[in-house]
Amino acid sequence: MTDFAASSSANPFADSARGRNFVRLGLFYLVAYLALNWITAHRSINGSPITLWSPDDALSVMLIMESLAFAPLLWVGQIASDQLFSEVHHPLFATVVCESTLALGYLAMALTLRNRFGLQIRSMRPRDLVAVMAVAPLGAAVIGLFYCSALVATGEAPQGEFLSSYAGFWIGDAAAMVVIIPATCSIFRVLVAEPWRRTEVGHPLFLLSVTLIFVALVVFLSASHVDSRYLFNLCYLPILMVGMKFGYDAGALMLLLAQVLLLIALDYFGVNDKDFASYQVMMFVLSVSGQALGAMVTEWEAATAQLRRQQAELAKVSERATNGAMAAAMSHEISQPLASIAAYVLGARRLLESGQGEEKALGALRKAENEAARARKIVERLRDFVAKGEVARELVDLGELAAVILRLQSDAARERDVSLRLATTEDRPLRARIDRVGVEQALANLALNAIEAVPAHTGHVVIAVTRRGGMAALSVEDNGPGVAAEIAERLFEPFETTKPRGMGLGLPLAREIAAQHSGRLSWRPVAPRGTVFELELPLA
Amino acid sequence: MSAMKRRVFVVDDEPEVRDALTLLLSTAGIDTEEYASAEGFWESAPHDDPYCVILDNRLPALSGIELLARIVERSQRASVIMMTGHGDIPTAVRAMKLGAFHFVEKPFDAESLLAMVEEALARAERESEHNAEAALFRERRATLTEREGEVFDLLLEGCATKTIAARLDITVRTAEHHRGAVLRKFDAKSISALMRLALARND
């Protein structure tokens, strides 16, 4: 508790912006808490404050995970809602006693999640899901024991109803928490921290899954000749589909939508409390399974991405080693004629200076000439060797190629928190006959340069594919600081680099590839700030 | 010493490089003997005398650095100029540690290579002068009789004639006689001149 006390005693109003956020979050909690209680009040059990779905308690846990300073609000919210919305009026004293038990329970649960398991709402990791799945149901079981005892003891719940109250409390809390907490974390990530992932939610597969769940719930709940509780299991299919495709963030959002749809459907069809509880049990199991699968998929994808990065790194290292060996061999080859030229020429000069013999000096110079010819042949051989690397051209859709580059560079963009997107204005595919690997390499170099040039967090890079007469322009635009005047002249020269670990070959290579395709590589500054690099290639 | 033939061994598998070095060195009055491989050179190198060799590191079978190791193991008096690849610092460092006289990066600056060879030859010359003196000294020492030898050793220890006579249990006159013979045979005017000759041999 000590470390926590220290962090909460740090004045939350230290700077006014944080203070405002603090107040805003507290107010939002109170309003949301009371609203949720008002909405769910009709599912309360036997006039007690227990409801069969308690998203409000999940909110309490998350609020305390944000800051322990919010603790008093738990009491305010709970006591107010009990006094305002309960169908049966309870004496204030009884309410205070019962709700204190509950509030302390949630405090303990929040602190366990945060301090013991290191879980943070704003940056949840897949393995944190396991903590939520374990702590929420167990915690609800323990808290429920104390709370229901307090209710019975103070007469807020009827004496004989302890077990049914306890069961109702548990399912209401556990089912809500395993849906609401992960979903909130995912909303934070997908909508705020990693906004480029919003497309996942707009993806046809996601929308299709939501529709499927909606249709399933409506159809099953109106079907009178089948037990719709069994048919509910069909909801697994869309949930698993989304989890497998997008991982646990989209999976958690999907589960939240499914939960909300289920609640609306259950109320709309006037399902009784007993069946309601059964559905919540099934929803609970569905949530746990769906999120476990999503977490596994996300972890697996992260591991694969890591592996891919390492492989790329390895390839780069081995390429560098190969290049190094080749450079060493070449430099040895060419140093032979250079050495003999040096010796012949100095020998000739000394002969002439000392007047020892013009004939001999002429002979030495002729030999030096032959050596120069030998050096030239070595250089020609090197050029032929490099040219041999030319590969067959293939017909490629440049829009698709740009999309591949976007995917490949998205990790680099994410690392710097820079937005990277594709803008295609053409409705028809632009095809060119190209050396695919070469052009991919050139565009990847341009994109990576841009990503590294723009400021972190506020930078944006746009890759665009446009038609320009008989040419296609692959352009990379950024809002970076632009090209400094002193670099501009030598921009395309090999071994000129401003990067600490760069080779200075990216732009020369891109220009070489443009030339090989009878295209061109150009750049210009854009207003108000930034640069656009453009690779033009002839269309097929 | 101008009568002495100035000669350098060139070990390089590139005939053009050997030819060019031969021509260049000839302008400084230096003869060359060319070898295309380390093995070829090793078989005919004059191991007993000081000599100078320009050695390329990249050779077909036995490498230059391996040959260098063999040369310094056999004789301390060879001056080896190692030719290494451009920027091949590790080889250059190894060569110097092994006891190379110098190293040049290939392609070399012909002027400084020439200067280096001159320096190496000067050292070889000093070595061989020294060698000649040592040989003469050994030769002269061999002409002494057994008794003269004993007197010679005691003279070098700095003993006076009387002491020598006492130590060898001979008369002072006899000792003086032997002393005169030793000085004559070594062509030395005094004891201190004899000492100088002995010291020169020993360093």
Interface residues (C-beta under 8 A of the other chain):
Chain A: A328 S331 H332 S335 Q336 P337 L338 A339 S340 I341 A342 A343 Y344 V345 L346 G347 R350 L351 S354 Q356 K360 A364 K367 A368 N370 E371 R374
Chain B: E14 E16 V17 D19 A20 L21 L23 L24 S26 T27 A28 R58 M83 G85 H86 G87 K106 P107 F108 D109 A110 E111 L113 L114
